[in-house]
Amino acid sequence: MKTWIGRTQDNYNSLYSLIEYDRTFRVAERCGYATPEEMWNCNPLIGGSTDPADFGLVPEGTRMVECSRPPTEREISFGYGARHYKELPVPPGRRFVTDERGQRYTVPRS
């Protein structure tokens, strides 16, 4: 699953494009704004993934970071021994994050 974060005005080409998405997906309402225009002017940090249910506001300071985890016992039993890497959104101050399957990843020190 591909995850992304970014500012509203970086994710939509124009206010018109945000309004069009809002007609279909109610983007502004899902983020707590009364209108797409209000959301455009505030330019909040938003995020989502290939699953539309993941769309929403993201805490300020969150960044996308390549995180790693060691293989699970099951993966080792099948002969997989490498670390796994995944780019995940990381709120400030977090040392660990969990992906959509519940796998825990370590955040590198920056």
VMD Tcl script that builds the backbone (N, CA, C; Angstrom):
set m [mol new atoms 330]
animate dup $m
set s [atomselect $m all]
$s set {name element resname resid chain x y z} {
  {N N MET 1 A 0.851 -1.176 0.000}
  {CA C MET 1 A 0.000 0.000 0.000}
  {C C MET 1 A 0.895 1.237 0.000}
  {N N LYS 2 A 0.643 2.140 -0.892}
  {CA C LYS 2 A 1.426 3.371 -1.013}
  {C C LYS 2 A 0.797 4.459 -0.144}
  {N N THR 3 A 1.585 5.051 0.733}
  {CA C THR 3 A 1.135 6.109 1.633}
  {C C THR 3 A 1.751 7.425 1.194}
  {N N TRP 4 A 1.032 8.524 1.376}
  {CA C TRP 4 A 1.547 9.848 1.008}
  {C C TRP 4 A 1.057 10.890 1.996}
  {N N ILE 5 A 1.818 11.984 2.109}
  {CA C ILE 5 A 1.396 13.163 2.858}
  {C C ILE 5 A 1.845 14.395 2.083}
  {N N GLY 6 A 1.165 15.507 2.307}
  {CA C GLY 6 A 1.540 16.751 1.652}
  {C C GLY 6 A 0.529 17.849 1.940}
  {N N ARG 7 A 0.869 19.047 1.571}
  {CA C ARG 7 A -0.026 20.189 1.737}
  {C C ARG 7 A -1.153 20.118 0.702}
  {N N THR 8 A -2.311 20.612 1.078}
  {CA C THR 8 A -3.478 20.592 0.192}
  {C C THR 8 A -3.153 21.196 -1.165}
  {N N GLN 9 A -2.533 22.367 -1.171}
  {CA C GLN 9 A -2.265 23.052 -2.439}
  {C C GLN 9 A -1.184 22.351 -3.261}
  {N N ASP 10 A -0.412 21.448 -2.652}
  {CA C ASP 10 A 0.567 20.656 -3.404}
  {C C ASP 10 A -0.070 19.398 -3.994}
  {N N ASN 11 A -1.184 18.945 -3.412}
  {CA C ASN 11 A -1.832 17.724 -3.869}
  {C C ASN 11 A -2.937 17.962 -4.888}
  {N N TYR 12 A -3.449 19.157 -4.931}
  {CA C TYR 12 A -4.490 19.507 -5.904}
  {C C TYR 12 A -3.960 20.624 -6.790}
  {N N ASN 13 A -4.160 20.503 -8.099}
  {CA C ASN 13 A -3.616 21.474 -9.053}
  {C C ASN 13 A -4.161 22.876 -8.861}
  {N N SER 14 A -5.409 22.968 -8.402}
  {CA C SER 14 A -6.055 24.271 -8.261}
  {C C SER 14 A -7.232 24.139 -7.310}
  {N N LEU 15 A -7.785 25.264 -6.938}
  {CA C LEU 15 A -8.998 25.262 -6.125}
  {C C LEU 15 A -10.106 24.536 -6.869}
  {N N TYR 16 A -10.196 24.747 -8.180}
  {CA C TYR 16 A -11.226 24.084 -8.984}
  {C C TYR 16 A -11.095 22.556 -8.875}
  {N N SER 17 A -9.878 22.045 -8.935}
  {CA C SER 17 A -9.673 20.598 -8.837}
  {C C SER 17 A -10.080 20.077 -7.453}
  {N N LEU 18 A -9.786 20.835 -6.385}
  {CA C LEU 18 A -10.221 20.454 -5.046}
  {C C LEU 18 A -11.741 20.438 -4.963}
  {N N ILE 19 A -12.386 21.423 -5.554}
  {CA C ILE 19 A -13.856 21.478 -5.551}
  {C C ILE 19 A -14.428 20.255 -6.259}
  {N N GLU 20 A -13.825 19.855 -7.380}
  {CA C GLU 20 A -14.302 18.678 -8.121}
  {C C GLU 20 A -14.142 17.401 -7.292}
  {N N TYR 21 A -12.992 17.236 -6.650}
  {CA C TYR 21 A -12.798 16.067 -5.780}
  {C C TYR 21 A -13.780 16.100 -4.614}
  {N N ASP 22 A -14.029 17.289 -4.091}
  {CA C ASP 22 A -14.942 17.434 -2.959}
  {C C ASP 22 A -16.359 17.012 -3.325}
  {N N ARG 23 A -16.773 17.266 -4.547}
  {CA C ARG 23 A -18.125 16.856 -4.980}
  {C C ARG 23 A -18.290 15.346 -4.901}
  {N N THR 24 A -17.236 14.631 -5.218}
  {CA C THR 24 A -17.303 13.168 -5.226}
  {C C THR 24 A -16.972 12.558 -3.871}
  {N N PHE 25 A -15.889 13.032 -3.253}
  {CA C PHE 25 A -15.365 12.378 -2.053}
  {C C PHE 25 A -15.581 13.134 -0.745}
  {N N ARG 26 A -16.191 14.342 -0.810}
  {CA C ARG 26 A -16.432 15.173 0.378}
  {C C ARG 26 A -15.145 15.379 1.187}
  {N N VAL 27 A -14.116 15.774 0.469}
  {CA C VAL 27 A -12.778 15.954 1.030}
  {C C VAL 27 A -12.770 16.971 2.168}
  {N N ALA 28 A -13.340 18.145 1.936}
  {CA C ALA 28 A -13.326 19.212 2.949}
  {C C ALA 28 A -14.037 18.765 4.222}
  {N N GLU 29 A -15.191 18.164 4.075}
  {CA C GLU 29 A -15.957 17.712 5.240}
  {C C GLU 29 A -15.180 16.655 6.025}
  {N N ARG 30 A -14.518 15.734 5.336}
  {CA C ARG 30 A -13.747 14.684 6.005}
  {C C ARG 30 A -12.576 15.256 6.790}
  {N N CYS 31 A -12.120 16.442 6.390}
  {CA C CYS 31 A -11.010 17.095 7.099}
  {C C CYS 31 A -11.495 18.149 8.088}
  {N N GLY 32 A -12.816 18.301 8.232}
  {CA C GLY 32 A -13.356 19.229 9.218}
  {C C GLY 32 A -13.545 20.650 8.738}
  {N N TYR 33 A -13.570 20.872 7.425}
  {CA C TYR 33 A -13.770 22.211 6.874}
  {C C TYR 33 A -15.173 22.327 6.304}
  {N N ALA 34 A -15.735 23.520 6.395}
  {CA C ALA 34 A -17.094 23.756 5.910}
  {C C ALA 34 A -17.167 23.740 4.387}
  {N N THR 35 A -16.118 24.264 3.737}
  {CA C THR 35 A -16.122 24.352 2.274}
  {C C THR 35 A -14.737 24.016 1.726}
  {N N PRO 36 A -14.660 23.617 0.454}
  {CA C PRO 36 A -13.345 23.397 -0.158}
  {C C PRO 36 A -12.513 24.682 -0.201}
  {N N GLU 37 A -13.175 25.829 -0.342}
  {CA C GLU 37 A -12.461 27.104 -0.372}
  {C C GLU 37 A -11.742 27.355 0.952}
  {N N GLU 38 A -12.422 27.076 2.069}
  {CA C GLU 38 A -11.814 27.249 3.393}
  {C C GLU 38 A -10.605 26.321 3.541}
  {N N MET 39 A -10.757 25.083 3.088}
  {CA C MET 39 A -9.655 24.124 3.166}
  {C C MET 39 A -8.482 24.584 2.300}
  {N N TRP 40 A -8.768 25.084 1.106}
  {CA C TRP 40 A -7.719 25.562 0.206}
  {C C TRP 40 A -6.937 26.711 0.846}
  {N N ASN 41 A -7.652 27.655 1.443}
  {CA C ASN 41 A -7.007 28.820 2.056}
  {C C ASN 41 A -6.177 28.454 3.292}
  {N N CYS 42 A -6.621 27.465 4.068}
  {CA C CYS 42 A -5.869 27.036 5.259}
  {C C CYS 42 A -4.669 26.158 4.878}
  {N N ASN 43 A -4.764 25.469 3.739}
  {CA C ASN 43 A -3.677 24.631 3.207}
  {C C ASN 43 A -3.137 23.652 4.249}
  {N N PRO 44 A -4.021 22.819 4.866}
  {CA C PRO 44 A -3.549 21.897 5.904}
  {C C PRO 44 A -2.720 20.758 5.318}
  {N N LEU 45 A -1.965 20.098 6.196}
  {CA C LEU 45 A -1.220 18.898 5.833}
  {C C LEU 45 A -2.209 17.742 5.802}
  {N N ILE 46 A -2.271 17.044 4.663}
  {CA C ILE 46 A -3.202 15.931 4.503}
  {C C ILE 46 A -2.425 14.690 4.095}
  {N N GLY 47 A -3.057 13.542 4.236}
  {CA C GLY 47 A -2.396 12.300 3.861}
  {C C GLY 47 A -3.400 11.214 3.561}
  {N N GLY 48 A -2.903 10.159 2.953}
  {CA C GLY 48 A -3.752 9.027 2.617}
  {C C GLY 48 A -2.925 7.901 2.033}
  {N N SER 49 A -3.634 6.982 1.410}
  {CA C SER 49 A -2.965 5.850 0.777}
  {C C SER 49 A -3.823 5.409 -0.396}
  {N N THR 50 A -3.538 4.225 -0.907}
  {CA C THR 50 A -4.355 3.701 -1.998}
  {C C THR 50 A -5.752 3.321 -1.515}
  {N N ASP 51 A -5.953 3.279 -0.202}
  {CA C ASP 51 A -7.271 3.032 0.380}
  {C C ASP 51 A -7.913 4.382 0.708}
  {N N PRO 52 A -9.019 4.740 0.040}
  {CA C PRO 52 A -9.648 6.047 0.286}
  {C C PRO 52 A -10.021 6.293 1.745}
  {N N ALA 53 A -10.245 5.248 2.516}
  {CA C ALA 53 A -10.610 5.409 3.931}
  {C C ALA 53 A -9.469 6.002 4.750}
  {N N ASP 54 A -8.237 5.945 4.252}
  {CA C ASP 54 A -7.088 6.478 4.981}
  {C C ASP 54 A -6.928 7.987 4.836}
  {N N PHE 55 A -7.686 8.618 3.958}
  {CA C PHE 55 A -7.532 10.046 3.701}
  {C C PHE 55 A -7.926 10.870 4.919}
  {N N GLY 56 A -7.149 11.929 5.229}
  {CA C GLY 56 A -7.509 12.824 6.313}
  {C C GLY 56 A -6.387 13.788 6.666}
  {N N LEU 57 A -6.620 14.573 7.718}
  {CA C LEU 57 A -5.604 15.508 8.202}
  {C C LEU 57 A -4.453 14.741 8.841}
  {N N VAL 58 A -3.266 15.297 8.738}
  {CA C VAL 58 A -2.056 14.698 9.308}
  {C C VAL 58 A -1.486 15.714 10.295}
  {N N PRO 59 A -1.015 15.262 11.472}
  {CA C PRO 59 A -0.449 16.204 12.446}
  {C C PRO 59 A 0.727 16.983 11.856}
  {N N GLU 60 A 0.787 18.265 12.162}
  {CA C GLU 60 A 1.907 19.103 11.709}
  {C C GLU 60 A 3.222 18.487 12.173}
  {N N GLY 61 A 4.231 18.573 11.344}
  {CA C GLY 61 A 5.540 18.027 11.672}
  {C C GLY 61 A 5.730 16.592 11.226}
  {N N THR 62 A 4.651 15.921 10.788}
  {CA C THR 62 A 4.771 14.555 10.296}
  {C C THR 62 A 5.559 14.564 9.001}
  {N N ARG 63 A 6.412 13.559 8.831}
  {CA C ARG 63 A 7.202 13.472 7.608}
  {C C ARG 63 A 7.224 12.026 7.143}
  {N N MET 64 A 7.502 11.821 5.857}
  {CA C MET 64 A 7.634 10.469 5.318}
  {C C MET 64 A 9.080 10.032 5.517}
  {N N VAL 65 A 9.269 8.880 6.147}
  {CA C VAL 65 A 10.607 8.388 6.451}
  {C C VAL 65 A 10.683 6.911 6.075}
  {N N GLU 66 A 11.823 6.496 5.542}
  {CA C GLU 66 A 12.026 5.080 5.278}
  {C C GLU 66 A 12.366 4.399 6.599}
  {N N CYS 67 A 11.479 3.526 7.063}
  {CA C CYS 67 A 11.638 2.842 8.341}
  {C C CYS 67 A 12.005 1.387 8.079}
  {N N SER 68 A 12.532 0.710 9.090}
  {CA C SER 68 A 12.943 -0.676 8.895}
  {C C SER 68 A 12.445 -1.554 10.031}
  {N N ARG 69 A 12.380 -2.846 9.741}
  {CA C ARG 69 A 12.036 -3.821 10.769}
  {C C ARG 69 A 12.781 -5.106 10.460}
  {N N PRO 70 A 13.113 -5.876 11.493}
  {CA C PRO 70 A 13.744 -7.173 11.256}
  {C C PRO 70 A 12.688 -8.162 10.754}
  {N N PRO 71 A 13.112 -9.282 10.175}
  {CA C PRO 71 A 12.138 -10.271 9.710}
  {C C PRO 71 A 11.395 -10.908 10.879}
  {N N THR 72 A 10.160 -11.323 10.647}
  {CA C THR 72 A 9.385 -12.022 11.673}
  {C C THR 72 A 9.856 -13.478 11.743}
  {N N GLU 73 A 9.457 -14.187 12.798}
  {CA C GLU 73 A 9.828 -15.605 12.932}
  {C C GLU 73 A 9.309 -16.409 11.745}
  {N N ARG 74 A 8.122 -16.089 11.280}
  {CA C ARG 74 A 7.543 -16.792 10.132}
  {C C ARG 74 A 8.388 -16.560 8.881}
  {N N GLU 75 A 8.812 -15.302 8.673}
  {CA C GLU 75 A 9.651 -15.003 7.514}
  {C C GLU 75 A 10.984 -15.733 7.601}
  {N N ILE 76 A 11.550 -15.813 8.813}
  {CA C ILE 76 A 12.819 -16.523 8.997}
  {C C ILE 76 A 12.628 -18.009 8.683}
  {N N SER 77 A 11.500 -18.586 9.127}
  {CA C SER 77 A 11.261 -20.007 8.884}
  {C C SER 77 A 11.139 -20.316 7.395}
  {N N PHE 78 A 10.780 -19.328 6.591}
  {CA C PHE 78 A 10.706 -19.518 5.145}
  {C C PHE 78 A 12.006 -19.111 4.453}
  {N N GLY 79 A 13.029 -18.775 5.237}
  {CA C GLY 79 A 14.328 -18.475 4.660}
  {C C GLY 79 A 14.580 -17.017 4.351}
  {N N TYR 80 A 13.707 -16.122 4.805}
  {CA C TYR 80 A 13.917 -14.696 4.569}
  {C C TYR 80 A 14.600 -14.097 5.793}
  {N N GLY 81 A 15.790 -13.514 5.599}
  {CA C GLY 81 A 16.511 -12.996 6.748}
  {C C GLY 81 A 16.838 -11.518 6.680}
  {N N ALA 82 A 16.460 -10.858 5.606}
  {CA C ALA 82 A 16.827 -9.448 5.433}
  {C C ALA 82 A 15.890 -8.527 6.204}
  {N N ARG 83 A 16.387 -7.311 6.495}
  {CA C ARG 83 A 15.528 -6.284 7.089}
  {C C ARG 83 A 14.551 -5.808 6.033}
  {N N HIS 84 A 13.407 -5.376 6.466}
  {CA C HIS 84 A 12.386 -4.869 5.557}
  {C C HIS 84 A 12.315 -3.352 5.706}
  {N N TYR 85 A 12.199 -2.665 4.580}
  {CA C TYR 85 A 12.150 -1.204 4.593}
  {C C TYR 85 A 10.858 -0.741 3.954}
  {N N LYS 86 A 10.308 0.313 4.506}
  {CA C LYS 86 A 9.065 0.864 3.990}
  {C C LYS 86 A 9.025 2.343 4.309}
  {N N GLU 87 A 8.525 3.139 3.391}
  {CA C GLU 87 A 8.380 4.570 3.648}
  {C C GLU 87 A 7.033 4.779 4.331}
  {N N LEU 88 A 7.057 5.323 5.543}
  {CA C LEU 88 A 5.848 5.520 6.347}
  {C C LEU 88 A 5.803 6.942 6.891}
  {N N PRO 89 A 4.581 7.470 7.118}
  {CA C PRO 89 A 4.477 8.791 7.749}
  {C C PRO 89 A 4.834 8.682 9.233}
  {N N VAL 90 A 5.688 9.588 9.693}
  {CA C VAL 90 A 6.167 9.535 11.074}
  {C C VAL 90 A 5.901 10.855 11.771}
  {N N PRO 91 A 5.015 10.860 12.797}
  {CA C PRO 91 A 4.808 12.076 13.589}
  {C C PRO 91 A 6.085 12.437 14.349}
  {N N PRO 92 A 6.264 13.702 14.700}
  {CA C PRO 92 A 7.472 14.125 15.406}
  {C C PRO 92 A 7.647 13.383 16.724}
  {N N GLY 93 A 8.888 13.028 17.007}
  {CA C GLY 93 A 9.205 12.398 18.283}
  {C C GLY 93 A 8.940 10.903 18.367}
  {N N ARG 94 A 8.456 10.285 17.321}
  {CA C ARG 94 A 8.148 8.849 17.366}
  {C C ARG 94 A 9.391 8.029 17.056}
  {N N ARG 95 A 9.618 6.954 17.778}
  {CA C ARG 95 A 10.742 6.039 17.523}
  {C C ARG 95 A 10.270 4.787 16.784}
  {N N PHE 96 A 8.960 4.492 16.852}
  {CA C PHE 96 A 8.413 3.319 16.186}
  {C C PHE 96 A 7.089 3.703 15.537}
  {N N VAL 97 A 6.786 3.089 14.406}
  {CA C VAL 97 A 5.496 3.262 13.739}
  {C C VAL 97 A 5.001 1.885 13.319}
  {N N THR 98 A 3.704 1.772 13.111}
  {CA C THR 98 A 3.095 0.511 12.721}
  {C C THR 98 A 2.429 0.682 11.370}
  {N N ASP 99 A 2.625 -0.293 10.485}
  {CA C ASP 99 A 1.997 -0.205 9.167}
  {C C ASP 99 A 0.575 -0.740 9.219}
  {N N GLU 100 A -0.089 -0.796 8.062}
  {CA C GLU 100 A -1.496 -1.194 7.996}
  {C C GLU 100 A -1.726 -2.646 8.405}
  {N N ARG 101 A -0.690 -3.480 8.384}
  {CA C ARG 101 A -0.824 -4.884 8.798}
  {C C ARG 101 A -0.404 -5.118 10.242}
  {N N GLY 102 A -0.042 -4.054 10.938}
  {CA C GLY 102 A 0.352 -4.174 12.330}
  {C C GLY 102 A 1.827 -4.477 12.536}
  {N N GLN 103 A 2.628 -4.428 11.472}
  {CA C GLN 103 A 4.063 -4.657 11.594}
  {C C GLN 103 A 4.725 -3.404 12.171}
  {N N ARG 104 A 5.551 -3.580 13.176}
  {CA C ARG 104 A 6.216 -2.457 13.844}
  {C C ARG 104 A 7.554 -2.164 13.164}
  {N N TYR 105 A 7.777 -0.900 12.816}
  {CA C TYR 105 A 9.000 -0.450 12.156}
  {C C TYR 105 A 9.740 0.539 13.050}
  {N N THR 106 A 11.060 0.532 12.972}
  {CA C THR 106 A 11.903 1.456 13.721}
  {C C THR 106 A 12.170 2.696 12.868}
  {N N VAL 107 A 12.022 3.866 13.464}
  {CA C VAL 107 A 12.278 5.119 12.785}
  {C C VAL 107 A 13.760 5.451 12.958}
  {N N PRO 108 A 14.473 5.736 11.847}
  {CA C PRO 108 A 15.878 6.082 11.999}
  {C C PRO 108 A 16.051 7.414 12.725}
  {N N ARG 109 A 17.131 7.546 13.455}
  {CA C ARG 109 A 17.426 8.820 14.122}
  {C C ARG 109 A 17.835 9.829 13.059}
  {N N SER 110 A 17.333 11.064 13.210}
  {CA C SER 110 A 17.682 12.079 12.201}
  {C C SER 110 A 18.608 13.123 12.777}
}
mol reanalyze $m
mol bondsrecalc $m
mol representation Tube
mol addrep $m
